[in-house]
Amino acid sequence: MKKIIIGAFAHESNDFCPNMTTREKFSFFKGADVIRLLPVKDIFEEAGYEIVPTIYARAESYGRVEKQTYLDFEEEILKVVRENTDAVGIWMFCHGAMCVDGIGSGEYRLMKDIRSIIGHDCLISLGMDLHGNIEPDFGDYVDIFRCYHTAPHTDQVDTYRRTAKALVKALDGGFRVQTELIKLKMIFPGEMAATSTEPVKSIIAKLDDLENNDPKIECASFYCGFMWTDAPRTSSSIAVVPSAPEYQAYAREKAEELADYAFGKRREFAFEMESYDSPESIRQALESSIKPVLVTDMGDNPTAGTNGGSLALLRPVLEQIGDNDRALVLGIYDPDAFSAAAEAVGKEIDLTVGIGIDEVTAPCTLRVCVKEVFPVMDYDIKTNPLHEECRGVLFSCGRTDIVVTDKPFAFIHTETFDHSPFDMDAYTLIVTKFGYIYPDLKAYAKRYIMANTPGESYQIMQGFEWHSLTRPIFPLDDI
């Protein structure tokens, strides 16, 4: 039976987060668990292929991946490849924005090292995130790659299965194709590239039309990129995969058309919802005649690799909240405050909150009533079971309930709320650390505000010091 090697090695790395992503931050599985966690088993088995698992290593966005951590995980994958050099195909999930300290792009390094072992007869297919920063010659090492068509991401499973089916189609047909990749001289934060709003909505519609209605095209992608990586590869990209070798030139034409269209829309990228700075966001929310209001802390979004410890929105909430409102501030990372509060459940204490690494995390002391310690439940992808992602402690400070966590975490999923000790319907103001308004969050409010707060995922590109970007690039340069 012919073999297909599968696995996942994924991370989104923020160069402006001062901390490294180390091994303990990764969820890590081997063997049968890899097959269980990746929703492609039936595709390969029904096509008559033997599945050979490598690893499932995935961590929440954070700072650059520590070099040795990367090398250890890579070696786990390469060991399996060396033992199965007769494999005809490789399928993996790789994010596209992994940055390894001292190495650069993790996905690029991994694919080059795999090719050095297995050669170019084996076909490689990747499911990826649309926030990937793709190396210009990535297609020299990976035959098929396709990213999500949604942001916030709701089609991960569809992307994985599409790229798995595309691999089977090429293997069964005895052919190989090359993904046509075009780099665009523009980059935006993901919050300006939500796929439910223009111009990305129209770009995605063109991709969907090609995939669903053009038999010459297998996959089409728009990588909006990940802005917080200071590297030459950081930019948006277009990628188009032909359905057969005879359509290679046609796929190039379509890629060029999409690239021209997307770049032509560069001045139209904007936030999905209304947006204000930190104090004004809270003032707007509390003075709103439409409640409840949900506010996202865009500058401290753990899913974009931040520390999660900013108090930029907590301070104005505590200063401005009145007698007719009740607020919930979710997911402030502070392991010391977590430990102190966890030891005082049911008590009223003076609690110092703030990890103190910069201005927005400067500590403040609050008089609080500690209510409960609880496991924070979440999932990697919707098809996987819930697991404990971190721990939280719930306490109140006047009319504001606050959750502090022992690890950076973004509260965005209905399942997380369902397993938490607070009642989302009890609040007129909900504040969470995220960027755009995740679909699950829309069930809990009637008005939504994206707070353009300072922090490691600050939305204004000109607010960072850049050293390695390929210039010119919009909007840093007026092109």
N, C-alpha and C positions, 0 to 999 in steps of 0.2 A: 504494500500500500504506500502511495506517495505521501510525503510528509509536508505539513505546513507548520512552521514555528510561529507561536503567538506570544504576546506579552504587552506590558504597558510600563512606560517609564516617563513620568510627566511632572513638570514643574513650570510655573510662571514666575520669573525672577525679577525683582524690582531692584535696580541698581541704587536707588535713593534710600532704600532701607539699610540701616547701618549694620544689621546683623546677618550672619550666615545661616543658610538652611542646612542643618546637619542631619545625620542619619535618623535620630530619634523623632524628627518631625515627619518622616515618611511612614505611610501605611505600607507594609511590606508583606507579600505573600509569594509562595512558591508552589510548584506542583499542581495538584488538582484544583486548588483554590484559584489559581490564575484562570483556568477554564471556566470555573463557576462564576467569577466576577466579571468576565468579559462576554457580552451578549452576542457571540458569533459562533458558538459551538455547533448549533444545528446546521448552519450554512456549510461549514466545512465537512462535517460528518455526513450529511445527506448527499454531498457531492463526491463522497468516497475517499476523503483524505484523512490521514492520521494526524491528530493535533499533538504537537510537541510544545509544552509550556515552558516559558523562561521565568520571568518574574512579573509581579504586579507591584510597582513602586510608585507611589503618588503622594505628593504633599501639597498642602494649601500654599498659595502664593506667599512669598516672603522674600528675604534678601537672596543674593547669589548663592548657588549651591556650593558647599564646601568641596574642594577638589577631591580629597580622599573619599568623601561620601559618594561622589559621582563615580570615581574609579572603581569602588567596591561594587556598586550596582551594575556598572557596565561589565565588569568581569563576570558577574553572575550570568549576564546575557550571552557574552562571548563564549563562555564555557559551553553552554548549550549549543551554540552555533558550531563550535569546533567538533562537538560530538555528533553533529547531524549535518555534515557538509553535503549530504545527498538530498537535503530538503529542496523542494521545487519552489517553495514560496515562503515568505515571511509577512505576517500581518501584525501591526502593533498600533497602540494608541500612544502618540507622542504629542505633547502640547504644541510646541513650536516656539515658545519663548523662554526655554530653559537657558539660563546663563550660568556657566560654571567658572568659579574663580580660577584665574590662571589658564583657562582653556578657551572660553567663549561659548558658542552655541553648543549645548549638550546634544541636541538632536543631530546636528551636523557631524559632530565628532563620532557619535554612535554609529550613524549610517556609514561613514567612511571606514570605521574599524570593522564593521560587519562585512562590508564589501571586500576588505583586504583578506578576509578569511574565506568567504563563500563564493567570491567571484561575481560575475555579472550574468550567469545563466539563471540564477535564482531570481524570481520576481519579488519585489518588495512593495507593499501597499500600506499606507498609513492613514488612520483617521486622526484629525487634528482639530485644534481650537482656532477660531477665526482671529484670535488675538496673537497669533504667531508672527514672529519676525523671521522671514525665510531667507536663507542664503541664496544669492543669485544662481549658483550652480547646483542647488539642491536636487534638481531633476537628473543630474548625472549619477546620483547614487540611489534615488528612490524613483521607482517607475510610476506609481500611482499615489497621489495624495490629495485629500479633500478635507475641507474644514466645515465646521458647523455653519448653518445658514441662519442661526438665531442668536441674538444677544439682547437680553439675557438668554442663556443657553437652555433650550428645551428640546433640542433635537440631537443630543449626543448619541443616543442609541441608533437613530436613523443614520447618522454619519458613519458610525462603526460598521453597521450592517451593509451600507452601500459600498464602502471600500472593501469589505470582505467579499461581497458578491462580485465586485469588479475584478478582484484578484482571481477568483474561481473562473470567471468568464474568460480571462486571458489565458489561464493555465489550461482550461479545457479546450480552448480554441487554438492552443499551440502558438500564440503570438505574444509580443510585448509591445507596449506603447510607451511614449514619454509624455510626462505632464509638461505642458507649455506654460512657462512661468514668466511673468512680466512684473518687474519692480516699479512701483509708483513713487514719485518724489513728493510724498505727503505722509503725514502721520497724525493721528488724533487720539485723545483718550477714548476709551470704550464708551464713556458716557455721552460722547458726541457721535456715536456710531451705533445707536440702538436700532435694531432691524425693524422695529414697528413704526419708525418715523423716517421722513425724507431727510437726505437723499438715499440713505442705505436701503430703505424699503424698495425703491425702484431698482437699485442695483441687484438686490436679492431676487426680485421678480424676474429679471433677465436671466440670472443663473438658473432659477427654477424652470423657466421656459425652455432653456437649452436642455436641461437634464430630462425633463418630462416629455418634450415634444420634438426634439431633434435626435434622430437615431444615430447620427454621426458623433454625438457627444455623450461620453459616459459620466463625467463629473465636471462641475464648474464651481469655482470658489472665489470669494473676495476675502482676503486676509486684511482686516483693517489694521492689524499690527498691535503691538504693545508699546505704548509711548515711553514707559519708564525704564527702558533699557538703553543705555548710552553706548551704542555699538554701530558699526558701519552698516549692518544688515537691518537696522531698525527702520521700517517703512511699511506702508501698505503694499499689497501684492494682488495680482490676478493669476489664477491657475486654472487651466482647462485641460481635461484628459479626453483624448479621442476614444471612440468605441472600438476602433480597429486601426492597424498601421496605415491603411490607405487614406485615412482621414487626418493624418498628422498635420499636413499643411492647412487643412480646413480649421483644425483646432487652433492653430496659430493665428489665423485670421480672426476667429471669434475672440481669442484672448486679446488681440490688439484692439478690437472694437470695444470690448468691455473696459480695457484700460483707458482708452480715450474717453469713454463715457464717465467712468468713475473720477478720473482726474479733472474732467470738466466740471464736476460737481463740488470741487474742493472748497469753494467759498460758501457752500450751503450747509456744511456740517455744523450742528448746534445741539444744545442740550434737549433731551426728550421732553422735560417738564420745566416749569418755572424754576428759576434759580436765583438765590441771593447769597450774600456773605453770611457769616455765622450769626451775629446778633439779629440781623434783619430777617433771616430765615425763621428764627424763633418768634420774633415780633409778629411777622406775617401769620404764623401758625396760630398763635394765641389770640390774635385779634380777628381771626377769620370768623365769618358768620356761618361757614360750612365746616362742620366737624363730624368725626375726628379727622385730624390732619396727620400725615406721615411725612417725616423729614429724614432724608438720608445724608449722612456725613461723608461726602465724596472725597475729602482730602485724607481720610483715615479709613480706607476700605481694605479690610484684611484680604479680600479676594483679589486685590491688586498688589498684594505683597507688603502691606504696611504693618507696623507694630500693633496697631489697634488700641493704643493707649491714650489717644487725644481726648482732652476735656473741652475742646473748642465749642461744643454744643451743650455740654452739661452745665457749664458756667452760666450762659444766658438763660437756660431753662430755669435754673434755681433763682436767678435774679428777677426774672420776669413773670413767673407763674402766679396766677391769682387764685382767689377763692372758688371760682367757678370752673376751674380746670383741674385735671389730674393727668400727670405725665408719666411715661415709661421711657427710660433711657437704657438702651440695650447694648450689652457686649463691650464694656470698657475693660481692656486687658490690664491687669495689675496683680501679679501673683502674690505680692506681699499683702495688699489690701484684701485679696481673696482669703488668704490664710488667717488674717486677723479677724475678719468677719465670720469665717466658718467656725471659729472657736467661740463665737458669742451669739449663737442662734437663740432668739427669744429675748435678747438683752438690748438695751439702749447704750450705745458706746460712742466715743469720739473716734472716727475712722479717717485716716489719711489716705487719700486716693490720688494717684499720679505717679508714673514711673520715672519722671524727672530726667528725660533725656534731651528735651528741647523746650521751647516756650509753651507749646500747646499741651505738653504733658507735665508741666510744672505742678507739684503736689498742692492740694488744698485739703483742709481738715473739715469734716462734716459731722454733725450730730445725727446719728442714724439709728433706726430700729431694725435689727437683723431678723429676717423672716425665715429663710430656708436655704439650704444648700441642695443642689440638684445636678444630676447628670445632663449634659447638653447633648441631645441626640440629633444625628444628621446622617446623610448618605453621600457617597461619591457620585453615583448616577442613580436615576430613579429606579432602575431595575434591581439595585443592590439593597440588601437589608440595612435597617438603621443600626448605627453603632454609636458608642459614646465618643464624641469628638473632643470634649473637654468637660470641665465642671464649672458651674456658675453658682453665685450666691446672690440672693435677692434681698435687698434692704430698702427701706423708705427713708426719705429726708423731706419732711413736710408733706406736701402733696405730690411729691415725685418719687416713683419707684425706680430703682437702679439695679442693673445686673452687672456685676464684675465677674470676669472669667479668669481662669488660670492659664489660658492660652489665647492667642488672637483668634477671634471667631466672628463671623457675620451671621446674624439672625435673619434668615430670609425665607426659610421653608415652612410650610404649613405643619409638616410633621414635627419640626422642632418646637413650634409653638404648642402643638397638641400635647407634647411631653414635658412642658414647662409649668411651673406653679403659678404663673400669673394669668389673668383673664384679659386677653387682648381687647375685648369689647368694653372693658371698664375705663378706658382712657380717652381723653379728648386730644391728646398729643402723644405720638409714638415717634421716638428717635432711634434709628439703627445705623450701624456702620456699613455702608454699602455705597454704590455709585448710582446707577440707574435704578428705576423702580422695578424690582423683581416681580414677575407675575403673581406669585403667591401673596406678596405684600398688598396688592391692590384690593384684596378681600377685606382689609382691616381699616380702610380709611375712605373718605369721600373727596379729599384734596391731597395733593402730593407736591412736595417741594424738595428740590435737590440743592442742598446747602454746599456752596463752593468754598469749603473750608481749607485752611492751610494744612500741610502735611505731606507725607511721602507719596500720596497719590493726588497731589494738587493738580487741578485740571488745566491750568494755564501753562503751556509749554515754555513760554518765555520766562517763567518763574524759576527755572532750573539752570544750572551751569552745565553746558554740554561740551564734551571734548572729542567724541569719537563718531558722531553722526556723519553720514555721507551728505555733504552739502552741495548745492542748495536743496532745501526741503521745506515744503509748506507745512505750517504757517510761520516757521522761523524766518523763512525767506519769502519775499513777495514774488512768487513765480506763477 
